[in-house]
Amino acid sequence: MKASILFIVVAILSSKIANATNITGYQSVIEDSKIVGGQPATLGQFPFQVSIIIGGSSLCGGSLISDREVLTAAHCTYGNSAGAFVVRAGSLRARTDGQSRTVSQVRQHPQYNANTVDNDVSVLVLSSPFTLSNTVGVATLATSEPSASTACQAAGWGLLMEGGPSTAFLQYVDLPIVSRAGCAAVYGVGRISANQICAGHSAGGRDTCQGDSGGGLFLAGTNTQVGIVSYGNGCARPNIPGVYTNVARYSAWIRDGTQPTTLCTGLLDICNRIPVSTNITDLYTNPPYQAKIIGGEVAAEGRFPYQVAIIIGGIGLCGGSLISDREVLTAAHCTKGRKPFQIFVRVGSLDYRSGGETRKVSQIRQHPLFNSITQQNDISMLVLSSPVTLNEMVGVVTLPTEEPSAGAMCETSGWGVTAENGQQSSALRYIELPIIDRETCRQTYSFPGLSGNQICAGLREGGRDACQGDSGGALVLSGTSTQVGIVSYGLGCARPNVPGVYTNLFNYLSWIRSEMQPNTFCASMLDGGDAATLGQFPYQVAVLVLNRFICGGSLISDREVITAAHCTFIAKPKLLSVRVGSLESGSGGETRTVSQIRQHPLFNPITLANDISILVLSSPVTLSETVGVVTLADEEPEEATLCRIAGWGIRVENGEPSPSLQWVDIPITNVERCRTPQLPISYQLCLGYEEDGRTICQGDSGSPVVVTGSRIQVGIVSRAAAVPPCRATGSMLTLHTNIAKYIGWIRGELRPNKLCALFLEGCNRLQLSLLCQKIQLLCNANNIFG
């Protein structure tokens, strides 16, 4: 009965609105949300996007602004109680997969006007927090209104055309901001207030059109939310933009009601103690899209042959440098959250929009320790789909042999605005800057702080700067092609006594060389394998019995190691030890004895079901660049996800283990391919190629399976399936313990986190992996970072 009444009310209101203005937006939007002229999204592309199911049937969109709060449109919540809503996150489908939560409270704007759709904003408080991951994340709220023509994106589920069918999978569309005056000319004088913004294409064909109502409008390629889908007139019609709630006008109202996150008590106090200027905001929320060269000169053809333009999502811009005919160096903040298909590279042109040659990107090799808060390890490598042609206009940089000294003159080039808040330059420009000593630079950047992996450059009097860019571009010694830095971030633009910060390339030579090597592996442990470099797999450990290598494992804290239960099945703690921070299983790094074995109580040594154990070390290891911890996955990876496995397995069948660490990339395949009558499958992942010589061998057991290019551990090497032996040809399939299925058991076995306890109460070791993300989330909510 309630549903019928609601439908009648909606129909009556929709009719009145349509008769008055032909606007098909606000009340009917719940039934007719749609993305028109869009394209399919990929999992993790919009981690903040949620679907809101109303009364079991109607649909709206929304965006996560914390692990427990969702921002949506008031017309989606109007007349509904909290019990009517179910929110789903981390899925490309609106009604299945991912995580779902009920709603405990609806905070609708008290001045929402259902007739004018002004103040069309609500916050849903969830009954319990979402688990944040690479597919479930939070949006950053805009603090200023976007200017006309700013490129934005919106995503949603709904009709693919006006009056057409709905889509089962998330779609997204690119839309430019339309001036308020131009929008008011369409909707009538007084209809569009300062609380609203508009976006759309004058030619039509692409639109959010009544939806995905409540969903977010974001600066293209970022998580910065500038609008909430509110209403529109028809669907993707020419010269009729859509209307969105202006998020910047409501940031204070949203913050005032936002609850502190529930992960660890005390995080908010930590954020409040961070001495950071709010002027640094754009460096973290949107560095790739505000790249600029201030006070520079126009470059001549061939002056910077290594310079490339990196176009992201068709709109965003970063710089980069060729280090071979097929590899480009850039900043990790330019590639974070990106897929290769979203990026293309232009070489040999002074204009980033045209000329030269373009190439697609086949791989992104982002530094696994990149920290988006401190910008540490801000370096990535792009592998091009095919080589570029080297000539006078297209060349490569030379890598440095030492760190540049203070006072050394350098050059950086790029495309971008030529003054703070100015217009972007289409022509390549360059500037000359001296290196600033690190201690002087640290006085400016007390937060996020400066490490030896970063260098600074700038003029004391200001006036010339790379100022937030050309992000990813090269800093080279003047008059040479020797690259010493990568443009990372800065505070403001060309301000006196405020140098820019660059990634110190000299400290990453080993990482660069290791990533440039071809991917081949089992020559040493798995057919077609690569030798690892020190620090490439800081979480990797060798598990020893009486000082002899038997298995691999991974650090999940400074005192706990996760490995396979079949490695610990008959062992006593006093017989075991663990080696960390070394490429050799038999020497180097640090060793610790084992004080406890916490083997899964349901481990079956015959079927290898529940093949997981935790080793508690006798004393903590020292965390460093070569000794680190993994992040445990809380969601099962999708089929075809490329994973990376490292270990010290045998070189040949029945041979000796490899003395040095090796690694291989192997995709996840359908688990049914590993199933046989003799091998039941339970909570396991299947990995392997159809026709390839890459696989894992004896000795790799217990080693971590991580998502390639990350520290997210999704599996533990368990056993080979019933397929040919190591180094055989044909299908190579292997089974791995599925970490996501055991996350509850792992949490229960972990000790209190000593590192976390230095400044927090109530955190465990697993929560530490989300600590930095949570601090940023809370600071966003309390206007510390934005």
N, C-alpha and C positions, 0 to 999 in steps of 0.2 A: 504493500500500500504506500509506504513512504517513498519508494522508488518511483511509483506512478505519479504521485503528487509532485515530486521533484521534477520529473520529466515534463509535466504539464506547465509548471511554473517557468522552467527553462524555455519551453516552446513559446509561451506567451511573451516573455521578455524579449526573446530573439525576434519574434514577429514585430514587436513594437520598435525595436532598434532598426530592423531592416526597413520597415516602412518609413521611418523618420529620416534615415541617413544612408541607407544601403550599406552600413558597416556590418560585416559578418564576423564579428570578433568575439565580444566579451562573453556573454552567457553561453552562446552556442559553441564556443571554442572547446568546451569540455568534451563535446560529442564529436567535434570535427577537426581536431588538431592535425596538422599535416606539415611536412617539409616538401616543397615543390621545387623541382629542378636540382635536387641535391645529388649526393653520391654516398655510397655505403661507408660507414665509419669502421675503423678497426678497433679491436679490443685494446683498451688502454689509451686510445687517442683522446677520449674525453672522460677521464676517470672521475670527474666531478659530476657527471650527468646521472640523474636518477629518474626513474619513472614513478609516478604517483597514481596508484589505482584507487578510485573513489567509489565506494559502495559496491565493490566487486566487479565493476564493469567500466565506468568512465575513466578517461586517462588524461593526466597532465604531466608535464615535465617539471623538473626542478634541479637545483644544484646544491651539492654539499658545501657548506661553509664551515663546518667542523665535523668531528666524527659523530655528532649527535644532533646536528641541526641542518635543515634543508630550507633553502630560499626558493620561493615560488610566487605565483601571482595570487592576489587576494580573490580574484574572480574564480579561482580553482577551489578556494576554501569557503567561499561565501555560503552561509546556510548549512555548513556541514560541521559535525562534531568530530573530535579526535578519533573516535572509534571507527569512522568511515574510511580512514586512510590506511594504505599499506605502501611502503616505500621500498623500491628495489634498486640496488647499486651494483656496479661491477659486471654488468651484462649488456650484450648487444640486443637482447630481447626485452621487451617491456614487461612481460608477465612470467618469465621463467629464467632460471640460472642466476648466478651471482648470489648476493646476500639480500635478505628482505627483513624489514623491521616494521612494527606497528608504531603508531604515533600516540604520545601521551598528552601533548598539548598543542593547540593551534594559536599562534600569536598573529592575528590579522591586524593590519594597520587600522587604528581607531577612526581614521578619517577617510577610509576607503569609500568611494562614491560609485555605486553600481550603475548609475546613469551615465556619468561622464568617464568612468573607469580611471579616475584620478586616484593617486595613492594605491595603485594596484600591486601591493606587496604583502606577503605573509611569510612567517617563519614557522616551520613544523619542528617540534621538539620530539625526538624519537624515544621510544621506550627503553632502548639500550643502544650503546654506541656501535657503529660499523667498525669493522677491522680494516684499517687503512693498509693499502698494498699498492702494487704497480697498476692495478685496475680500479682501485677505489681511492680517490684522492679528494682534495678540497680546492675550492676556488678562492682566489684573492679578490677582495672587493675593490673596485675602482674608487679613487679619491677625487678624481676630476672627470668632468664630462668629456667624451671624445669629440674631436672636431669633425667638421664635415669632410667626407671622403675617406675617413679612417676605415681601414679594412677590418672587418669583423667576421665572426663565424657563429652560426647557431646550429644546434643539433636537436633531433627529436624523432618520435615515431608518429606516423599518421598517414594521411592521404598523400599520394604522390602527385596528384593534380586536382584541380577544383572539381569536386563531384566524383573523383575517381576512387580507386581502391587504396586501402591502407597498406603499410609495409610492416613486415614482421621484425625487421632489423633496423637498428639505429641508422639514420641518415644525417648528413650535415650539408650546410650550404654556406657559401661565401657571400657576404653582403657588405656594401659600403654604407657609412653613415650619411644620411641626407640632412641638409640644414633644416632647422626648425621652421624658418620662414617658408622654405619650399614645401615642407610637410603641411604647414598650416594652410597653404594655398589649396591643398587637396581636401583637407578635412574641415575647413571652415575656420573663420576668425574666432579665437578664444577656445577652440577645441583642443589644441596642443599646448599644454602648459610647460613650465620649466621642469616639472616633475617627469616629463616624458622626452624621449628621443625617438628618432625615426631612422630606418635603414631599409634599403632596397635598391633595385636596379631600374633605371629609367626605361630600359627596354623590356622589363618584365621577365617572365620565364623562370625566375628563381625567387623564392620567398619562404617565410615561415608560415604565413597565412593561417591565422587563428591558432598558431601553435608552432611547435609543440608548446601549447599554452603553459606559462609558468617556467619554461626552460630558460636557460641563460643565453645572453648575447655576449660574446667574448672578443677581445682583441685577437685578431687572427694569429694562430700559433701559440697562444699563451693561455694561462689560467686566470687572466684578469677579466672579471665580469663587469661589463658596463651597462647591461640592460637585462630586463626580464620580459619575455614575450607576452604582450598584452592583447592587442587586437589589430584588425586590419579591415580593408574594404575589398572583398573578393579574394582571389588567390593568384598571386604572381602576375597581376595585371600591369600593363605599361603605365609608368608615371604615377603609380600608387604604392608608396612605401608602406611597410608595416610599422606599427607603433609599439614602443617598448618603454617599460618603467625605467627611469634614469637612476641607476643604482647609486651613483655618487651623491644624489640628494638624500639618500636614506641610510648612508653608512653609519651615521651616529645612532639613528633609531635601531638599526640592526645590531650594532655593538652593544647598546644599552641592555638589550634583552638576551644577548648570547650567553649561554652558560659556560663555565669553565669546563675544559675537557676532563674526562674521568680517568685518563691513563695513570697519572701519578700526581699526588698532592704536592703542591709547592712549585709546580712549573711556572705558574703565573708570576710568582714572586721572582723567579729567576729572570724571566723576561723583563720585568720592571726594573731589575738592577742592571740591565745591559746598557752601557753608556753609548747609545748610537743615535746619530742625527737622523731625523726622518727624511732628510734630503738624499740619503743613500738608497731610498726605497726602490727607485727604478733600476738600480744596478742588479737587484735580485729578482724583482717581479717581471722585468721585461727587457733584459739587456740586449738581445739580438735585434730588436726592432727600434732601437734608438741610437744606433751606431752613427758616429759623426766624426769628421775631421774638422777641427776648428783652427782658423788662421793659416790654412795651408795654401799650396799652389797647385795649379792644374798640371798633371803629369804629362810628359811627352810619350808618344808611342814607343814601346820597347823599353821604357825606363824601368818598369817593374814587371818583367816577363813572367815572374812566378805568381803574380797576384791573380786570384780568382774571385769571382762573385758567387756566393752560395745563396740560391733562391730557395726559400723554405715555404712550402705550402702555396707556391705561386705568388706570394706577397712579401713575406719577411725576408730580410737581407742580412747576411753576415759576410765577412771576408774570410780568406784562407790563402794558403800558399802551397804550390806544387812541390812535393819532395821527390817525386818520380813521375813518369808519364802516366801513372795510373793511381797515385795516392796524393791526398790533400790533407794538410794539417790545418786544424781550426780549433776553436774553443769548445769545450764540452757543454757550456751553457747554450751554445747554438744548436747542439744535437740532442739535448736532454728531452726525452719523451717523444722523439721523432722516429719515424720509420724511413728506410732508404727510399721508398717510392715517393715520399713527400719532398724530396730534395733533388735539385739538379744544379750543376756547376757550369759557369761560363768562364772560358779562358781566352786570352789573347785579344781583349777588347778594353778600351777606355770607358765604354758605356756599359753598365751592368744590365741594361735592358735589351741590347742588341749587339750584333757583330761577333767576331771570333768564332769559337766552337763551343758547343754545349755537350755535356755528358750527363747521363743519369747516374745515380749512385747505387751500387750493388750491396755494399756493406757499410755499417757504421761501427767503428771500433772505438768506443768511448772509454776513457780511463775508468777502471772499475772502482777507484776510490774518489771519484769526483764528488764534492760536497757542495750542493747548490746554495747553502747558507753562507759558508766561509769562502766559497769559490776556490778551495784548494783542489789541486790536480785538474785544473780547468784546461783539459786538452783532449782532443778527439782526432781520429783519422777517418777520412772518407775514402773508400775504395770505389773507383769509377767503374762503370759497366764496360768500358773499352778504353784503351790508351788514347791520350791526346797526341797530336803531332807536334814534336818539339822543333822550334825554329827561332828566329830572332825575336818574335813576338810572344812566344810561349817557351818558358824555361823553368828551371828548378832552382830552389834555394840550396845553399850549402849549410850543413848542420855545424854548430859551434864546437870548438875543441876546449873552450874554457868559458867561465861566466864573465860577462863584461864588467869592467871596473867602473867605479863611480867617476863621472865626468866624461866617459866615452860617448861620442856623438853617434846617434842612431837616427834612422828614418822609419816612419810608418806611413802606410797609404791606405786609402779606402774611399768608399762612397758614403755619403751621409749628409746631415744638416751641417751648414757652415757656421752656425752660431747656436748657442743654447736656445732651444725652442724655435729654431729657425727652419728654413726649407732644406729639403734633401737635395744633394747634388747628384746629377746623373753622370757627371764626368769624374774620373778618378783624380783624387787630389792627394798630396803628400805633405808631410811636415818633418822638420828635423828637431830632435829632442835629445838632451843629455841624460845619461843614467844618473839617478839619485841614490845616494847610499841608503842601505836598508834601515838603519837606525833612524835617520831623518824621516823616512817614509812611515815608519811605525808610529811616529808621533801624530800623524794624521789619521791613521787607520788603527786606532786602539781596538775597535771592533769592525770587522771580524778578525782583525789581527793579521800579521804578515809572517810567513815562514820562509825558509830558505828556498822553497820551490817557487817563490815569486820575486820579481824585480820591479823597480819603479823607474819611471822616466817622466820628465816634465821641466818646464821653465819656472824659476822662482817667481818671476813677475807675471806669470800666466800669459794668456793671449793665444797660445798655441797648445793643442792637446788632441789626443785621439778620443777622449771623452766618451766612454761607454762604447767604444768601437773605433774604427770599424771592427766591431767585435769579431774575434777569430782571426783578424788580419795579422800580418807578420811585422815584428820589430826587427830591423836588420842594422848591422853596423853601417854607418854612412859610407856611400860610394862602393859598397860591396853587395854580394848576395848572401852573406852569412847571417842567418837568422838566429837571433838570441832570445826572442820573446814572442808571445802570442797575446794580442790585446785581450784583456780579461775584464776589468771594471775600473771605475773611478768615482769620485765624489764631485758632482756638478760637472761643469764644462769649462775647461781652460781657466780655472780660478787661480789666483796667486797662491803660492805655497801649497798647492794641492796637486801632487803628481798623479799620473795614472799608474795602475797596477797591471803587470804583465806576467804570464806564466814563464818561468825560468826554463828555457828549453834545454839548457845544458844538463839539468837534473833528470831529464826524461829520455836521454839518448838510448839507454838500454831498452826502455819500453818501446820507443819508436822503432828501433831495429828489430825487436822481437815481433812487432805487429806487421812489419813490412815483409817478413819471411813468408814464403808460400805455405799454405796449410796442407801439410802432408803428414801422415802418422803411423803405424805399428812397426816402423823400422826399429824402434827400440822397445816399445811395449805394446803398441797397437799398430796394426798396419796403417801407414800413412801418418805418422805423428810428428809433432814439433817439440823441440826442447824448450822447456820453460825458462824464464829469466827470474832472477831474484826479486821478490816482491810482487810478481805477477799473480801468484796464488798464496797470499799471506796466511790464509786460513788452513792451508793444506798441512796435515801432519802425517808422520810415519809412525805406525803402531808397531812396537817391537816386543818380541818374547825372548827373554834372556839375551837382549841386545841384538837380536836378529830380526830383520824386517819380515812382517807377515801380512800387514794390511795397511790401507790408508784410512784417513779420517779427517774431520774438520773441526776447528775450534768454534764453539758457539758462545763461549765466554772466555775470560782469562784463566778459568780453572776447569772447564768442562769440554769434552770432546765427544762428538757423535760419530758412530761407526756402525758396522754391521754386527748383528748378534752372532753370526756364525764365526766371526773373528774372536769372540770372547767366550764362546760356549763352554769350553772346558778349561779356560784359563783362570788362574788365581791372580788377584791384584798384585801381589808381590812379585809375580813373574813378568809383569807388563811395565813398559815405559813408553814414553811418547817423545818424538823429536819434532821441534817446531823451528821455523825460520831458516830452513836450509833446503837447497836443491838436491842434496844427497841424502839418501835414506840411512846411510851408515856413519855420517860425520857432519860436523858443522852445527850452527844454530844453538839452541838450548834443548836440554832433555829434562823431563820430569818423570818421576815414578808415579804409579797409579795407586790411589788409596781406596777407591771403591769402583766396582762394576755394577751399573744399574741396567741390567738386561731386561728386555721386555718380557713380562711373565708368561706371555702366550707364544713365545718364539717356538717354531717347529723346525727342528734341525733337518727333517726329511724334505718337507715342502718349502722350507725357508719362508714361511709365512711369519709376519711380524719380525722381520730381520733388522732389528735396530737395538743399539745399546748406547748408553752414556758412560764415559769414563770420567771419574772425578780425579783430578790431579792432586798430588801431595802438597803442592804449593802453586800459586798463580804464575803464569808466564808474563813476561814484560811485553805489553802491546807496543807495536812500532810499525814502521812502513813495511817491514818484512814479516811481522807477526800480527795477524788481525783476525777478526771473526766474521762469520757468514751471517746473512739475514735469512731466517727460515721462512719458507713460503707458507702462507695460510690458505692458498687456493691452488687447486690442481692445475698444472699447465695444460694449454690446449695442444691438440694433435698438430704436428709439424713444427712446434716450437724448437728452435735450435738450442742445444745444450752443450756445455763444455765440461769435460772430465779430465782430471789430471791424476797421475799416479806413477808408481814405480813397478809396473807389471813386467812379465817375462818378455824377452826379445823374440824368442821362438817357442813354439809349443814344447813343453817339458824342459825348457831352458832355465837360465838364471834370471832373477829380477834385474831390471835396468838400474844402474847405480845412480842415475840422475833423473830428475822429474821430467815427465813428458805430458803432453796434453793433446786432446782431439775434440773436434766439434761433431756431434751426432744428433740427429733430429729425433723427436718423440714420434712414435708411430702408434697405430691402433693396437691396444693391448691384446686384442683377440689374435693378432698375428703371433704372439708369444705363447698362446694357450695350446697345450697338448693334453692327451688323456693322462699322461704321467706327470704333468706339471700344472696343477691348479693355480689359478691367479687370485690373489687376495691382497688388496691395497697395494698394488704394484704398478710401475710404469714400464712400458716397453720402448726401447730405443733401438734404432738401427737403420741401415740403408738397404735398398732392394739389391743393388749391384754395386758393391764398393768393398775395398779392402780395409776399411777403417772399422775397428771394433775395439773391445777391451779384452784383457786376458787375465789369467790367474795373477794375483798380486795387486790387482786394482780394487779388490773387494774392500768395502767400507769407505771408499773415496767419495767425495761429494759430487753430485750432479748439479751444476748451476746453470741458470739461464745465461747464454753467451752474452758477454759484455756487461755482466752484473755480478753481484755477490749473492744473489737470491738462490738459495739451495732448494731444489725441488725434489731431489732424490738421493739415495745412497746406493752405490754399486752393490748388487746382491749376487747375481749369478748369470751365466750364459744360458740361453734357452736351448731347446733341442735343435741346434743348427750346426753347420760345419765348425771345426775347431779354429782357434786363432790362426790368422794368416791364410785361411782358406779363401777361395773365391766364392762369389755369389752372396746370398742374403746373410747378413750378420746381425742377429737380434740378441739383445740382452735385457735382463729384468733388473729393476731397481725399486727399492723401497720408496713408496710415495709419501714424502714428508708431510704434505697437507693432511693426510689421514691420521697422523700421529701428533699433531700440534698440541692437543690437549694433554696427552700423556707426557710430552716433553716439558710442557709448562709445569706440570705437577712434580717433575723430577728435578727441576733446576733449583739451585741454591739462591738465596737473596743476593742481589748484585752489589758487589763491594764498590765498584766504580760509581754506580748510580747512587749508592748510599752516602757518598761524600757530600752530596747536596740535595738529595731527595729522600723522602720517606715512602716506603711501600712499593718501590720498583723491583721487578725481578729482571733477570738477565735478558730474557726475550724482549721485554719492553724497551730495553736500552736501544735496540736496533731502530725503534721508531722515535727515539727521543728527539733528535734534531728536527724531524718533520713536525713533531708535536709542538716543540718550542716555537717554530715558525708559525704554525697554525694559531697558537694562542696569542702570539705577538700581533699577527694580522687582526685578530678579533679585538684586540685592545689598543689598536692604533699605534703600535710601537714600530712596526716596519712599514706601515702604510696608512 
